[in-house]
Amino acid sequence: MLGDSRSVKTLVLKFCLSVVSGIGLFSGFASSAGATSDDYSIIANVQNQTLVDGSTSRAPVAGVAVTVTKTDGTKIGEGITDETGLITIGVPSRDDYLISIDTSTLPDDLTLIDADKASVSIPKDLFTTNTKRVTFFTGEGASSGATELERILQRLADGIRLGIIIAMCSVGLSLVFGTTGLTNFAHGEMVTFGGLMAFFFNVTLEIPILISGPVVIVLGGLFGLLFNWGIFARLTKRGIGLISQLVVTVGLSIMLRNIYLFQFGGRTKQLSSYSKQVNIEIGPIGITPRDLTTAILGVIILVGVALFLQRSRLGKAIRAVSDNVQLASATGIDTRKVIKVVWFAGGALAATGAIFRGLDEQVSFSMGSDLLFLMFAGITLGGLGSAFGALLGGFFIGIFVEMSSLVVPSELKVAPALFILIIVLIVRPQGILGKSQRVG
């Protein structure tokens, strides 16, 4: 027992050194991103909102003066919004701040939707990360012209986009569980790795996302292989139990998240490609060309994954191993090769989802961990270990999250999805496509 414990510690140490060495390239863009974990900042965003046939369209407003003060009136910083409508103002620490815009600097034809919201207070308790974002809206209020049906359709469209991303990220997590039995709590950090690498290539090296994207996807797959080769395959070979491996994934997740925070910083940052776009109107739905393109690509990728699993010889082998490892091995399937393919595919799909998420919601050190429990909710709803279940469940969870914002505050829209996770575990723990099994 003591020897096994030492072996685990040795393996974990070796893997940590490998990861730290690999992530060392993040230091190349850490300085350019201003990324120290002690930095605190407030990002002010000024957007002009217009209504076209009941749908909302937003465009950045440049040249607006923004001031950050303490509640006692002490000025902390000030600045002017750039062409993307953004200004980042550093603050010395977590504290109570007041963010104000000078309405006299707004373009002559623009006014705030709500004149009483020219100043917004931020209590220090809201600094859950090193960055806090505040958005000011000029133009027309969405509620003044949008009907209830139009709001529902817009939320549905947003939910489909989120569902595609969750489904894409969930497939690898589900397949790893199906083929190895491992519940990987570090899968969120695999997603974050893809987002940070996309930022490194697209912003620091200034390589367009169309060129750097495939490279990031391959790197994500290799990162998944590193997980398998560096620690989990070796732990399995030494007979270490799945519960112990689960604990390792939790520690690995915490370690990687702090490395990301140290190198990248706590601020959310935008990819440079396709960042300056306005909504196009498709009936009552407003969507940017970028988001429409990523949604279409996401559907194509998910359909391709489904066809691969259903039609190809390797895909059938993966499903066979997911159903019964011992039986699949007895029929001549190389289970170790299949598991390697699953880890690579899981990492590649996680990186792809991260690119799409980064284009939509910006990149942060916690972007993967923020999605992790939604991924778990999706694969639980669809069926643990089932790739098709992960696709279906993740898709519906994304829709449910966005639609729930119609009845609950947007800050709480994730809570109903987690409530669904609890209900599914109680009522039908095998999920929609999972098979019930006798225990004991």
C-alpha positions, 0 to 999 in steps of 0.5 A: 500500500505504501509503495502504491502511494509513493508511485502515485505521488511520483506519477503526479509529480512527473505529470505536474512538471510536464504540464508546467513545462508545456504551459510555460509558453503562456508566459510569452503572452502573460506580460502583453496581457498584463497578467498578474494575479494581483491585478484588479480592474474594471471594464466599462462597455458602452453599447448603442442599442437599436430595435429593428422589427422588434429585434435588438442590435448593438454597436460599440460607442467610442469616445465616451469618458468613464471615471472610477471613484471610491464611494467617498469621491476619491478618484481612482482612474479615468479613460475614454472608450475605444472603437470597441466601446471598451475601457479598462481601468485598473483599481488597487484592490477589492473595494467599493467603487462607483463607475460613472460615464460623462453623458456630455461625451456621448455622440450628439444623437445618443442618450442613455436608455435609463438616465438614472444609470449614468453611475453604477456602484460595485460592492467589493463582494462582487469581485469574485474574480480580478475583473468586473465588467459594467455595461452602459446602454444608449439608444432604445430599450429592448422591452419597449418594442420586443414582444414576448414571443420575440424575446422567447425566440431570441432566447431560444436562438441563444440557447441553441448556440450555447447548447452546441458548445456544451454538447461539443465539450461534453462528448469527450467527457462522456466518452472518457467516462464510458471507456475508462469509468473515470469522472474527469473533473479536470475536463473544464481545464482542458476547455480553458486550455483551448481558449487560452491557446486560441488567445495566444495565437490570435492576439499575441502572435496575431494569427487569424483564427481561421489559420490558428484554429486548427492548430489549437484543436490539434494542441487540445487533442495532444493535451488530452493525450498528455492527461492519459499518458502522463498520469491516468494510464499509469495509475490504471496500470498500477491498479489505482482505483477510480475513486483515487483517480477522481480525487487526482482530477480534482487536484489537477483541476485546481492546480491548472486553474491557478496556473492559468490565473497566474499566467493569464490573469483574472481579466476576461479578454477578447479574441481579435478576430471578428470582434467588431460585428453588429447583429443581422436580423433573421426574422425576430432574431438578432445574431452576429455573422460570427455567431451564426457561422460558429453555430453552423460549424458546430452543427456540422461538427456534431453531425460529423462526430455522430456519423463517425461513431455510428458508421466508422469502424473506429467509431463502432469500436469506441462505442463497443468499449463504452458499452463493455470493456471486457467484452470488447477486448475479448473480441479483439479490439485494442482497448488501449488504442481506443482509449488514446483516441478518446482522450485525443478526441475529447481534448480536440472537441474541448478546444473547439468548443473553447474557440467558439465560446471565446469568440462569443463570450471572451476568454478567461482563466475559468471559462472551462470550469464555469461550463463544467457542471453544465457539461455534467448536467448534459451528460447526466440528462443524456445518459452517462457514458453515452456519446449520443446522450452527451450530444442530446443532453448538452444541447437541451441544457444550453437551451434550458439555461438561456430560456430560464433567463426569461423567468429568473434573473440572468445571474441565476440562469444556471441554477435551474439547469443544476436543479434538472441535474438533481431531478434526473439523478433522482428520477432516472439516473441512467438518463435519456439514452442510458441503460438501467443496470442492476447494482449488487 
